[in-house]
Amino acid sequence: MASEFKNAGMTVPSVDDATANLYTAPSATKAVIHAVYISNNSATNIAQVDVKVTTDGGSTFYHIGRKLDVPPENTLTLDKPINLEANDIIRIVAQPNPDSSSNDVEAFASILEIS
């Protein structure tokens, strides 16, 4: 059994579609997400994010965090492991902010792939 560390990062979109997928476990591979860091780069606006995963290879999502507040110029850390099976997805979506025309939220994950 081979294992390899991976990193995944993105600017978090406010649209709940495939562009919001932070990471997808490759086929024939399991993955353990060690931590997820969600940073709000705005100096003034609170960001709200949804974090969700699939358990069936990518079609049905379940929330592991809903409308999580990320204060301005701060980072929210999800530091408990998240286990993914082949083709499972972790998705992060920023709630639209009426006070800002730009999206100032970034996400990063530390991942161990096992194949």
All heavy atoms as an XYZ file, in Angstrom:
856
protein
N       0.844     -1.171      0.000
C       0.000      0.000      0.000
C       0.893      1.238      0.000
O       1.719      1.415      0.874
C      -0.885     -0.023      1.241
C      -2.174      0.702      1.077
S      -3.191      0.657      2.573
C      -4.217     -0.740      2.205
N       0.719      2.105     -0.984
C       1.521      3.320     -1.087
C       0.757      4.496     -0.506
O      -0.472      4.565     -0.583
C       1.853      3.588     -2.548
N       1.497      5.407      0.096
C       0.870      6.624      0.611
C       1.698      7.826      0.181
O       2.914      7.744      0.010
C       0.731      6.572      2.131
O       1.993      6.411      2.730
N       0.996      8.939     -0.006
C       1.641     10.156     -0.500
C       0.905     11.370      0.063
O      -0.325     11.406      0.072
C       1.579     10.159     -2.030
C       2.305     11.301     -2.679
C       2.298     11.194     -4.198
O       1.679     10.269     -4.756
O       2.910     12.064     -4.821
N       1.675     12.356      0.513
C       1.070     13.589      1.005
C       0.785     14.525     -0.157
O       1.575     14.634     -1.091
C       1.984     14.286      2.016
C       2.010     13.602      3.350
C       3.052     12.771      3.701
C       0.963     13.775      4.250
C       3.062     12.126      4.927
C       0.971     13.131      5.474
C       2.027     12.308      5.820
N      -0.358     15.189     -0.097
C      -0.788     16.138     -1.123
C      -1.283     17.405     -0.440
O      -1.695     17.381      0.718
C      -1.940     15.576     -1.967
C      -1.622     14.342     -2.744
C      -0.864     14.695     -3.981
C      -0.685     13.465     -4.851
N      -0.198     13.789     -6.158
N      -1.268     18.493     -1.188
C      -1.862     19.754     -0.750
C      -2.902     20.163     -1.776
O      -2.741     19.905     -2.970
C      -0.813     20.853     -0.640
C       0.206     20.567      0.426
O      -0.140     20.108      1.500
N       1.469     20.818      0.145
N      -3.952     20.813     -1.318
C      -4.968     21.353     -2.219
C      -5.324     22.743     -1.730
O      -5.434     22.978     -0.525
C      -6.207     20.467     -2.240
N      -5.487     23.672     -2.663
C      -5.857     25.036     -2.296
C      -6.705     25.676     -3.376
O      -6.662     25.267     -4.539
N      -7.472     26.685     -2.977
C      -8.314     27.384     -3.949
C      -8.850     28.684     -3.366
O      -8.865     28.873     -2.146
C      -9.505     26.516     -4.364
C     -10.527     26.294     -3.279
S     -11.913     25.343     -3.947
C     -13.143     25.615     -2.703
N      -9.279     29.564     -4.252
C     -10.114     30.690     -3.865
C     -11.537     30.144     -3.816
O     -11.999     29.517     -4.773
C     -10.014     31.835     -4.893
O      -8.660     32.279     -4.938
C     -10.921     32.993     -4.510
N     -12.216     30.355     -2.702
C     -13.530     29.736     -2.485
C     -14.601     30.511     -3.251
O     -14.786     31.706     -3.021
C     -13.861     29.690     -0.979
C     -15.245     29.091     -0.759
C     -12.806     28.889     -0.227
N     -15.322     29.829     -4.155
C     -16.382     30.506     -4.903
C     -17.665     30.622     -4.095
O     -17.828     29.976     -3.063
C     -16.588     29.592     -6.111
C     -16.269     28.233     -5.581
C     -15.154     28.443     -4.571
N     -18.584     31.433     -4.589
C     -19.882     31.575     -3.935
C     -20.965     30.827     -4.708
O     -22.145     31.002     -4.457
C     -20.256     33.049     -3.780
O     -20.256     33.684     -5.037
N     -20.543     29.980     -5.638
C     -21.467     29.166     -6.417
C     -21.271     27.709     -6.013
O     -20.147     27.212     -5.979
C     -21.207     29.337     -7.930
C     -22.126     28.447     -8.744
C     -21.365     30.788     -8.335
N     -22.366     27.027     -5.706
C     -22.307     25.640     -5.249
C     -22.342     24.695     -6.451
O     -23.372     24.130     -6.800
C     -23.468     25.358     -4.294
C     -23.338     24.021     -3.593
O     -22.399     23.264     -3.910
O     -24.183     23.732     -2.737
N     -21.180     24.556     -7.101
C     -21.053     23.617     -8.212
C     -19.638     23.035     -8.187
O     -18.914     23.211     -7.208
C     -21.392     24.279     -9.551
C     -20.444     25.403     -9.930
O     -19.372     25.563     -9.299
O     -20.755     26.142    -10.872
N     -19.234     22.376     -9.245
C     -17.936     21.693     -9.266
C     -16.758     22.644     -9.073
O     -15.683     22.213     -8.650
C     -17.778     20.909    -10.563
N     -16.940     23.938     -9.352
C     -15.841     24.888     -9.138
C     -15.528     25.043     -7.657
O     -14.468     25.545     -7.303
C     -16.159     26.279     -9.729
O     -17.282     26.843     -9.050
C     -16.434     26.195    -11.225
N     -16.431     24.602     -6.786
C     -16.235     24.712     -5.342
C     -15.571     23.466     -4.742
O     -15.383     23.391     -3.536
C     -17.574     24.978     -4.649
N     -15.206     22.525     -5.587
C     -14.561     21.310     -5.095
C     -13.102     21.601     -4.744
O     -12.305     21.915     -5.617
C     -14.626     20.193     -6.131
C     -16.039     19.728     -6.389
O     -16.965     20.087     -5.664
N     -16.222     18.931     -7.418
N     -12.782     21.478     -3.474
C     -11.404     21.676     -3.038
C     -10.553     20.473     -3.411
O      -9.402     20.614     -3.828
C     -11.357     21.904     -1.518
C      -9.979     21.996     -0.878
C      -9.192     23.176     -1.449
C     -10.103     22.131      0.632
N     -11.117     19.279     -3.283
C     -10.339     18.064     -3.546
C     -11.285     16.914     -3.862
O     -12.352     16.786     -3.251
C      -9.509     17.719     -2.306
C      -8.784     16.400     -2.395
C      -7.605     16.277     -3.126
C      -9.281     15.269     -1.767
C      -6.947     15.059     -3.219
C      -8.635     14.051     -1.845
C      -7.470     13.949     -2.577
O      -6.824     12.755     -2.668
N     -10.854     16.074     -4.802
C     -11.558     14.838     -5.127
C     -10.569     13.690     -4.994
O      -9.490     13.731     -5.597
C     -12.108     14.878     -6.571
O     -12.972     16.009     -6.708
C     -12.874     13.613     -6.909
N     -10.917     12.685     -4.217
C     -10.046     11.514     -4.070
C     -10.004     10.766     -5.399
O     -11.041     10.481     -5.985
C     -10.558     10.606     -2.965
N      -8.804     10.462     -5.890
C      -8.698      9.729     -7.163
C      -9.328      8.340     -7.065
O      -9.479      7.784     -5.973
C      -7.185      9.612     -7.378
C      -6.577     10.682     -6.534
C      -7.496     10.830     -5.356
N      -9.680      7.772     -8.217
C     -10.227      6.413     -8.216
C      -9.152      5.447     -7.710
O      -7.962      5.694     -7.871
C     -10.697      6.021     -9.611
O      -9.616      6.069    -10.516
N      -9.582      4.388     -7.077
C      -8.699      3.373     -6.479
C      -7.804      3.958     -5.387
O      -6.734      3.433     -5.111
C      -7.862      2.684     -7.554
N      -8.233      5.054     -4.787
C      -7.439      5.723     -3.748
C      -8.357      6.156     -2.611
O      -9.474      6.607     -2.847
C      -6.730      6.970     -4.324
O      -5.924      6.571     -5.422
C      -5.882      7.666     -3.301
N      -7.862      6.025     -1.396
C      -8.531      6.599     -0.231
C      -7.711      7.785      0.213
O      -6.512      7.865     -0.059
C      -8.644      5.568      0.890
C      -9.535      4.404      0.520
C      -9.649      3.413      1.630
C     -10.532      2.253      1.179
N     -10.712      1.256      2.206
N      -8.347      8.724      0.898
C      -7.633      9.919      1.341
C      -8.067     10.294      2.748
O      -9.221     10.118      3.116
C      -7.895     11.079      0.384
N      -7.113     10.803      3.515
C      -7.384     11.345      4.837
C      -7.004     12.817      4.793
O      -5.839     13.153      4.564
C      -6.580     10.620      5.933
C      -6.870     11.242      7.297
C      -6.883      9.132      5.928
N      -8.000     13.672      4.974
C      -7.730     15.107      5.049
C      -7.388     15.409      6.502
O      -8.223     15.258      7.382
C      -8.932     15.930      4.557
C      -9.234     15.581      3.109
C      -8.653     17.422      4.722
C     -10.464     16.229      2.553
N      -6.138     15.796      6.728
C      -5.673     16.023      8.093
C      -6.198     17.329      8.666
O      -6.500     17.399      9.849
C      -4.145     16.008      8.144
C      -3.582     14.649      7.945
N      -3.475     13.734      8.951
C      -3.114     14.033      6.829
C      -2.953     12.621      8.491
N      -2.731     12.762      7.195
N      -6.271     18.358      7.836
C      -6.761     19.657      8.297
C      -7.200     20.477      7.097
O      -6.683     20.320      5.992
C      -5.679     20.401      9.074
N      -8.168     21.353      7.341
C      -8.627     22.319      6.343
C      -8.515     23.705      6.973
O      -8.975     23.916      8.102
C     -10.086     22.056      5.907
C     -10.556     23.111      4.919
C     -10.237     20.654      5.326
N      -7.894     24.630      6.247
C      -7.734     26.007      6.708
C      -8.530     26.902      5.767
O      -8.324     26.863      4.557
C      -6.262     26.416      6.687
C      -5.380     25.495      7.489
C      -4.774     24.390      6.894
C      -5.175     25.701      8.843
C      -3.989     23.531      7.631
C      -4.380     24.849      9.582
C      -3.785     23.762      8.970
O      -2.996     22.906      9.697
N      -9.438     27.695      6.327
C     -10.264     28.599      5.532
C      -9.964     30.013      6.001
O     -10.226     30.361      7.158
C     -11.762     28.267      5.691
C     -12.013     26.791      5.316
C     -12.609     29.210      4.844
C     -13.373     26.276      5.703
N      -9.399     30.814      5.104
C      -8.943     32.161      5.462
C      -9.819     33.227      4.824
O     -10.161     33.140      3.643
C      -7.499     32.371      5.001
O      -6.648     31.474      5.673
N     -10.137     34.233      5.620
C     -10.890     35.386      5.152
C      -9.903     36.547      5.018
O      -9.380     37.043      6.009
C     -12.002     35.737      6.146
C     -12.834     36.917      5.713
O     -12.613     37.494      4.654
N     -13.795     37.290      6.533
N      -9.634     36.979      3.795
C      -8.671     38.039      3.548
C      -9.275     39.443      3.618
O      -8.554     40.427      3.500
C      -8.008     37.842      2.183
C      -7.209     36.558      2.147
O      -6.583     36.186      3.122
N      -7.253     35.877      1.019
N     -10.582     39.534      3.814
C     -11.240     40.834      3.915
C     -10.849     41.523      5.222
O     -10.761     40.883      6.269
C     -12.758     40.674      3.870
O     -13.401     41.907      4.152
N     -10.660     42.820      5.153
C     -10.332     43.595      6.347
C     -11.568     43.985      7.140
O     -11.462     44.369      8.307
C      -9.552     44.849      5.951
N     -12.743     43.868      6.530
C     -13.948     44.376      7.194
C     -15.123     43.406      7.258
O     -15.949     43.511      8.164
C     -14.449     45.652      6.486
O     -14.663     45.353      5.106
C     -13.442     46.782      6.618
N     -15.241     42.462      6.317
C     -16.441     41.628      6.228
C     -16.239     40.253      6.831
O     -15.216     39.608      6.601
C     -16.859     41.454      4.764
C     -17.240     42.773      4.131
O     -17.998     43.545      4.709
N     -16.715     43.040      2.954
N     -17.227     39.776      7.587
C     -17.245     38.402      8.064
C     -17.634     37.507      6.887
O     -18.558     37.821      6.139
C     -18.257     38.227      9.210
C     -17.828     39.025     10.437
C     -18.437     36.758      9.567
C     -18.856     39.034     11.555
N     -16.917     36.414      6.723
C     -17.257     35.446      5.674
C     -18.019     34.286      6.309
O     -17.757     33.914      7.453
C     -15.996     34.944      4.995
N     -18.945     33.733      5.557
C     -19.643     32.516      5.975
C     -19.418     31.463      4.905
O     -19.557     31.751      3.706
C     -21.140     32.758      6.141
C     -21.511     33.449      7.413
C     -23.019     33.398      7.646
O     -23.812     33.347      6.709
N     -23.413     33.407      8.895
N     -19.074     30.246      5.348
C     -18.813     29.174      4.403
C     -19.558     27.908      4.791
O     -19.850     27.675      5.960
C     -17.302     28.865      4.295
C     -16.535     30.050      3.739
C     -16.727     28.437      5.626
N     -19.864     27.113      3.783
C     -20.379     25.763      3.971
C     -19.267     24.798      3.572
O     -18.602     24.997      2.552
C     -21.592     25.491      3.073
C     -22.827     26.264      3.485
O     -22.879     26.759      4.626
O     -23.754     26.377      2.655
N     -19.075     23.755      4.374
C     -18.109     22.704      4.066
C     -18.896     21.405      4.019
O     -19.621     21.072      4.964
C     -16.998     22.624      5.135
C     -16.008     21.524      4.782
C     -16.291     23.960      5.292
N     -18.761     20.671      2.902
C     -19.515     19.432      2.785
C     -18.707     18.388      2.028
O     -17.776     18.722      1.299
C     -20.872     19.675      2.141
C     -20.889     20.505      0.889
C     -22.320     20.894      0.565
C     -22.408     21.820     -0.622
N     -23.792     22.086     -0.955
N     -19.085     17.133      2.246
C     -18.398     16.006      1.613
C     -19.414     15.026      1.056
O     -20.578     15.015      1.462
C     -17.469     15.270      2.604
C     -16.373     16.170      3.110
C     -18.243     14.681      3.761
N     -18.935     14.181      0.135
C     -19.759     13.086     -0.363
C     -19.318     11.794      0.311
O     -18.193     11.680      0.788
C     -19.615     12.919     -1.891
O     -18.258     12.627     -2.199
C     -20.058     14.161     -2.623
N     -20.219     10.837      0.325
C     -19.888      9.510      0.852
C     -20.170      8.426     -0.175
O     -20.013      7.255      0.110
C     -20.709      9.193      2.123
O     -22.097      9.236      1.796
C     -20.402     10.171      3.224
N     -20.572      8.840     -1.365
C     -20.976      7.865     -2.386
C     -20.265      8.086     -3.716
O     -20.795      7.787     -4.766
C     -22.484      7.918     -2.586
C     -22.970      9.310     -2.995
O     -22.132     10.218     -3.155
O     -24.180      9.478     -3.160
N     -19.072      8.645     -3.654
C     -18.332      8.850     -4.884
C     -18.694     10.112     -5.637
O     -18.333     10.270     -6.788
N     -19.393     11.027     -5.002
C     -19.558     12.331     -5.597
C     -20.931     12.833     -5.935
O     -21.057     13.911     -6.487
N     -22.009     12.112     -5.613
C     -23.315     12.615     -6.035
C     -24.154     13.220     -4.907
O     -24.951     14.113     -5.163
C     -24.107     11.511     -6.740
O     -24.324     10.436     -5.867
N     -24.000     12.767     -3.668
C     -24.801     13.278     -2.558
C     -23.881     13.922     -1.533
O     -22.976     13.274     -1.026
C     -25.608     12.142     -1.889
O     -26.380     11.480     -2.885
C     -26.521     12.695     -0.816
N     -24.123     15.191     -1.224
C     -23.277     15.921     -0.278
C     -23.928     15.997      1.097
O     -25.146     16.126      1.218
C     -23.022     17.350     -0.782
C     -22.009     17.410     -1.887
C     -22.401     17.292     -3.203
C     -20.664     17.575     -1.608
C     -21.469     17.341     -4.230
C     -19.725     17.626     -2.618
C     -20.133     17.509     -3.937
N     -23.080     15.917      2.124
C     -23.497     16.064      3.514
C     -22.646     17.149      4.152
O     -21.413     17.143      4.010
C     -23.322     14.749      4.283
C     -24.171     13.634      3.720
C     -23.650     12.747      2.788
C     -25.494     13.492      4.107
C     -24.428     11.738      2.260
C     -26.279     12.484      3.579
C     -25.745     11.612      2.650
O     -26.526     10.616      2.129
N     -23.285     18.054      4.868
C     -22.557     19.155      5.515
C     -21.761     18.662      6.718
O     -22.281     17.909      7.541
C     -23.532     20.242      5.988
C     -24.056     21.079      4.879
N     -25.165     20.732      4.156
C     -23.606     22.252      4.360
C     -25.392     21.659      3.239
N     -24.461     22.585      3.333
N     -20.526     19.108      6.807
C     -19.760     18.932      8.037
C     -19.617     20.275      8.742
O     -19.214     20.332      9.891
C     -18.389     18.264      7.803
C     -17.539     19.071      6.849
C     -18.571     16.848      7.315
C     -16.129     18.528      6.715
N     -19.992     21.330      8.051
C     -20.071     22.672      8.637
C     -20.979     23.521      7.776
O     -20.861     23.528      6.552
N     -21.900     24.221      8.417
C     -22.874     25.028      7.674
C     -22.850     26.460      8.210
O     -22.934     26.676      9.405
C     -24.263     24.415      7.832
C     -25.304     25.068      6.984
C     -26.673     24.389      7.190
N     -27.468     24.622      6.022
C     -27.694     23.753      5.062
N     -27.210     22.545      5.147
N     -28.409     24.072      4.018
N     -22.695     27.411      7.274
C     -22.645     28.841      7.620
C     -21.648     29.110      8.747
O     -21.955     29.767      9.736
C     -24.037     29.369      7.947
C     -24.953     29.365      6.742
C     -26.254     30.077      7.002
C     -27.101     30.054      5.743
N     -28.386     30.695      5.923
N     -20.440     28.571      8.559
C     -19.372     28.791      9.534
C     -18.827     30.205      9.369
O     -18.475     30.610      8.260
C     -18.242     27.776      9.314
C     -18.636     26.303      9.406
C     -17.461     25.421      8.993
C     -19.093     25.968     10.804
N     -18.770     30.954     10.445
C     -18.248     32.320     10.403
C     -16.727     32.315     10.413
O     -16.100     31.630     11.220
C     -18.736     33.126     11.606
C     -20.194     33.544     11.493
O     -20.712     33.605     10.358
O     -20.810     33.817     12.537
N     -16.149     33.112      9.502
C     -14.716     33.348      9.485
C     -14.530     34.860      9.636
O     -14.854     35.621      8.723
C     -14.058     32.849      8.185
C     -12.543     32.993      8.271
C     -14.456     31.405      7.892
N     -14.046     35.324     10.797
C     -13.901     36.761     11.030
C     -12.939     37.412     10.031
O     -12.099     36.729      9.434
C     -13.343     36.841     12.454
C     -13.706     35.537     13.082
C     -13.679     34.535     11.973
N     -13.040     38.737      9.856
C     -12.120     39.435      8.955
C     -10.664     39.177      9.334
O     -10.318     39.119     10.508
C     -12.477     40.911      9.151
C     -13.868     40.902      9.695
C     -13.991     39.639     10.492
N      -9.832     39.009      8.293
C      -8.391     38.799      8.453
C      -8.087     37.691      9.456
O      -7.231     37.823     10.326
C      -7.700     40.101      8.844
C      -7.811     41.159      7.765
C      -7.102     42.446      8.103
O      -6.896     42.737      9.297
O      -6.743     43.165      7.163
N      -8.818     36.569      9.328
C      -8.673     35.467     10.257
C      -8.790     34.151      9.516
O      -9.202     34.116      8.355
C      -9.758     35.562     11.343
C      -9.234     35.188     12.697
O      -8.539     34.201     12.851
N      -9.595     35.991     13.690
N      -8.441     33.053     10.197
C      -8.499     31.723      9.602
C      -9.260     30.769     10.509
O      -9.031     30.741     11.715
C      -7.070     31.177      9.368
O      -6.385     32.056      8.467
C      -7.098     29.781      8.774
N     -10.155     30.012      9.904
C     -10.879     28.952     10.597
C     -10.173     27.643     10.267
O      -9.881     27.357      9.105
C     -12.328     28.903     10.104
C     -13.175     27.725     10.570
C     -13.451     27.828     12.068
C     -14.471     27.659      9.790
N      -9.890     26.838     11.295
C      -9.209     25.559     11.098
C     -10.130     24.414     11.484
O     -10.668     24.394     12.582
C      -7.927     25.493     11.963
O      -7.095     26.601     11.644
C      -7.179     24.204     11.711
N     -10.307     23.476     10.555
C     -11.005     22.223     10.834
C      -9.896     21.189     10.988
O      -9.298     20.760     10.004
C     -11.951     21.860      9.688
C     -12.994     22.912      9.320
C     -13.789     22.466      8.108
C     -13.914     23.189     10.491
N      -9.612     20.807     12.234
C      -8.413     20.011     12.491
C      -8.684     18.556     12.855
O      -7.798     17.864     13.347
C      -7.552     20.669     13.558
C      -8.273     20.834     14.885
O      -9.462     20.500     14.963
O      -7.646     21.306     15.841
N      -9.850     18.078     12.602
C     -10.162     16.666     12.801
C     -10.105     15.970     11.435
O     -10.508     16.540     10.423
C     -11.553     16.473     13.411
C     -11.708     17.114     14.768
C     -10.788     16.478     15.783
C     -10.976     17.110     17.148
N      -9.942     16.744     18.087
N      -9.624     14.733     11.389
C      -9.502     14.048     10.094
C     -10.853     13.859      9.406
O     -11.866     13.622     10.048
C      -8.905     12.693     10.468
C      -8.301     12.870     11.805
C      -9.104     13.934     12.498
N     -10.812     13.966      8.090
C     -11.969     13.704      7.239
C     -11.545     12.601      6.281
O     -10.588     12.777      5.516
C     -12.407     14.957      6.459
C     -12.753     16.097      7.420
C     -13.579     14.633      5.540
C     -12.892     17.443      6.747
N     -12.203     11.454      6.340
C     -11.850     10.310      5.507
C     -12.672     10.314      4.235
O     -13.900     10.440      4.285
C     -12.079      9.007      6.272
C     -11.232      8.939      7.517
O     -10.064      9.294      7.508
N     -11.820      8.473      8.608
N     -11.992     10.154      3.107
C     -12.658     10.086      1.816
C     -12.319      8.774      1.142
O     -11.172      8.309      1.200
C     -12.215     11.240      0.905
C     -12.478     12.658      1.394
C     -11.937     13.668      0.382
C     -13.950     12.898      1.638
N     -13.304      8.176      0.483
C     -13.087      6.993     -0.335
C     -12.920      7.435     -1.782
O     -13.065      8.619     -2.103
C     -14.255      6.034     -0.165
C     -14.366      5.484      1.253
C     -15.541      4.556      1.448
O     -16.325      4.360      0.502
O     -15.665      4.011      2.551
N     -12.618      6.504     -2.651
C     -12.396      6.816     -4.064
C     -13.530      7.662     -4.629
O     -14.706      7.371     -4.412
C     -12.264      5.522     -4.860
N     -13.168      8.732     -5.306
C     -14.076      9.661     -5.990
C     -14.905     10.532     -5.057
O     -15.739     11.306     -5.531
C     -14.992      8.923     -6.967
C     -14.203      8.169     -8.012
O     -13.283      8.710     -8.618
N     -14.516      6.908     -8.199
N     -14.722     10.432     -3.741
C     -15.422     11.339     -2.826
C     -14.832     12.744     -2.941
O     -13.661     12.924     -3.302
C     -15.319     10.856     -1.382
C     -16.286      9.733     -1.059
O     -17.184      9.456     -1.880
O     -16.143      9.128      0.022
N     -15.629     13.737     -2.601
C     -15.285     15.146     -2.812
C     -15.471     15.925     -1.522
O     -16.427     15.680     -0.777
C     -16.213     15.752     -3.894
C     -16.041     15.023     -5.231
C     -15.980     17.256     -4.055
C     -17.153     15.332     -6.226
N     -14.571     16.889     -1.283
C     -14.820     17.905     -0.264
C     -15.046     19.215     -1.012
O     -14.280     19.576     -1.915
C     -13.686     18.022      0.775
C     -14.067     19.087      1.823
C     -12.347     18.294      0.127
C     -13.196     19.064      3.063
N     -16.121     19.887     -0.658
C     -16.534     21.126     -1.341
C     -16.691     22.234     -0.309
O     -17.258     22.015      0.754
C     -17.852     20.894     -2.070
C     -18.376     22.108     -2.813
C     -19.650     21.779     -3.572
N     -19.328     21.004     -4.766
C     -20.233     20.582     -5.650
N     -21.514     20.848     -5.466
N     -19.857     19.893     -6.706
N     -16.211     23.428     -0.661
C     -16.343     24.594      0.217
C     -16.963     25.724     -0.595
O     -16.469     26.069     -1.673
C     -14.979     25.023      0.793
C     -14.357     23.858      1.566
C     -15.139     26.256      1.684
C     -12.974     24.126      2.090
N     -18.043     26.287     -0.062
C     -18.782     27.339     -0.751
C     -18.926     28.534      0.181
O     -19.346     28.384      1.329
C     -20.188     26.855     -1.176
C     -20.936     27.947     -1.920
C     -20.100     25.584     -1.989
N     -18.563     29.720     -0.303
C     -18.754     30.949      0.464
C     -20.173     31.459      0.236
O     -20.665     31.462     -0.893
C     -17.740     32.006      0.041
N     -20.820     31.873      1.309
C     -22.136     32.488      1.183
C     -21.961     33.861      0.540
O     -21.035     34.588      0.893
C     -22.789     32.634      2.556
C     -23.012     31.323      3.275
C     -23.996     30.443      2.540
O     -25.053     30.885      2.104
N     -23.633     29.183      2.383
N     -22.809     34.228     -0.406
C     -22.687     35.566     -1.018
C     -22.751     36.655      0.043
O     -23.557     36.587      0.975
C     -23.892     35.642     -1.960
C     -24.264     34.209     -2.208
C     -23.903     33.455     -0.958
N     -21.885     37.639     -0.083
C     -21.824     38.735      0.877
C     -22.349     40.011      0.216
O     -21.728     40.519     -0.718
C     -20.380     38.939      1.346
C     -20.287     39.935      2.484
O     -21.132     40.812      2.622
N     -19.259     39.805      3.286
N     -23.473     40.549      0.697
C     -24.040     41.752      0.072
C     -23.160     42.991      0.269
O     -23.320     43.975     -0.440
C     -25.390     41.918      0.768
C     -25.259     41.181      2.052
C     -24.277     40.074      1.809
N     -22.218     42.948      1.216
C     -21.360     44.102      1.491
C     -20.065     44.092      0.687
O     -19.236     44.993      0.830
C     -21.004     44.157      2.983
C     -22.235     44.309      3.855
O     -23.195     44.983      3.401
O     -22.257     43.755      4.960
N     -19.863     43.081     -0.141
C     -18.611     42.988     -0.884
C     -18.882     42.438     -2.271
O     -19.637     41.493     -2.449
C     -17.623     42.074     -0.150
O     -16.457     41.904     -0.903
N     -18.233     43.029     -3.271
C     -18.384     42.538     -4.640
C     -17.322     41.498     -4.979
O     -17.387     40.847     -6.008
C     -18.294     43.704     -5.634
O     -17.032     44.334     -5.501
N     -16.327     41.329     -4.105
C     -15.278     40.344     -4.369
C     -15.341     39.226     -3.333
O     -15.903     39.389     -2.257
C     -13.906     41.013     -4.333
O     -13.623     41.470     -3.025
N     -14.741     38.116     -3.692
C     -14.682     36.986     -2.770
C     -13.283     36.928     -2.192
O     -12.311     36.737     -2.910
C     -15.024     35.687     -3.495
C     -15.192     34.556     -2.518
O     -14.901     34.683     -1.341
N     -15.669     33.439     -3.007
N     -13.168     37.102     -0.895
C     -11.878     37.186     -0.227
C     -11.568     35.942      0.596
O     -10.801     36.002      1.543
C     -11.850     38.419      0.691
C     -12.016     39.712     -0.079
O     -11.457     39.827     -1.183
O     -12.695     40.614      0.424
N     -12.174     34.804      0.245
C     -12.004     33.592      1.041
C     -11.135     32.586      0.283
O     -11.343     32.350     -0.907
C     -13.371     32.954      1.379
C     -13.198     31.720      2.243
C     -14.273     33.959      2.069
N     -10.154     32.026      1.002
C      -9.284     31.003      0.441
C      -9.356     29.758      1.319
O      -9.643     29.852      2.512
C      -7.832     31.478      0.395
C      -7.606     32.671     -0.485
C      -6.194     33.214     -0.372
O      -5.498     32.936      0.627
O      -5.796     33.930     -1.297
N      -9.076     28.596      0.727
C      -9.058     27.350      1.489
C      -7.830     26.539      1.111
O      -7.362     26.585     -0.030
C     -10.324     26.540      1.223
N      -7.327     25.808      2.090
C      -6.160     24.946      1.903
C      -6.380     23.673      2.709
O      -6.902     23.720      3.824
C      -4.889     25.650      2.384
C      -3.660     24.779      2.338
C      -2.935     24.661      1.165
C      -3.265     24.067      3.457
C      -1.809     23.851      1.113
C      -2.143     23.257      3.396
C      -1.411     23.148      2.240
N      -5.986     22.533      2.154
C      -6.107     21.257      2.856
C      -4.808     20.471      2.784
O      -4.109     20.497      1.761
C      -7.237     20.428      2.260
N      -4.518     19.784      3.858
C      -3.375     18.875      3.948
C      -3.931     17.457      3.880
O      -4.767     17.080      4.711
C      -2.626     19.116      5.254
O      -1.624     18.165      5.428
N      -3.475     16.669      2.907
C      -4.129     15.403      2.577
C      -3.111     14.265      2.490
O      -2.015     14.444      1.956
C      -4.851     15.521      1.205
C      -5.840     16.694      1.234
C      -5.523     14.222      0.808
C      -6.170     17.244     -0.119
N      -3.489     13.097      2.995
C      -2.714     11.881      2.820
C      -3.505     10.950      1.919
O      -4.622     10.547      2.248
C      -2.445     11.192      4.165
C      -1.727      9.847      4.083
C      -0.326     10.002      3.508
C      -1.689      9.183      5.453
N      -2.941     10.637      0.735
C      -3.562      9.693     -0.181
C      -2.988      8.297      0.038
O      -1.775      8.129      0.177
C      -3.326     10.092     -1.640
C      -4.089     11.310     -2.065
C      -3.908     11.628     -3.541
O      -3.010     11.074     -4.198
O      -4.677     12.463     -4.019
N      -3.867      7.294      0.041
C      -3.460      5.903      0.244
C      -3.999      5.087     -0.933
O      -5.201      5.057     -1.179
C      -4.026      5.356      1.563
C      -3.578      6.244      2.727
C      -3.589      3.908      1.773
C      -4.358      6.041      4.004
N      -3.069      4.463     -1.653
C      -3.496      3.681     -2.827
C      -2.971      2.264     -2.764
O      -2.120      1.925     -1.975
C      -3.038      4.346     -4.114
O      -1.646      4.531     -4.109
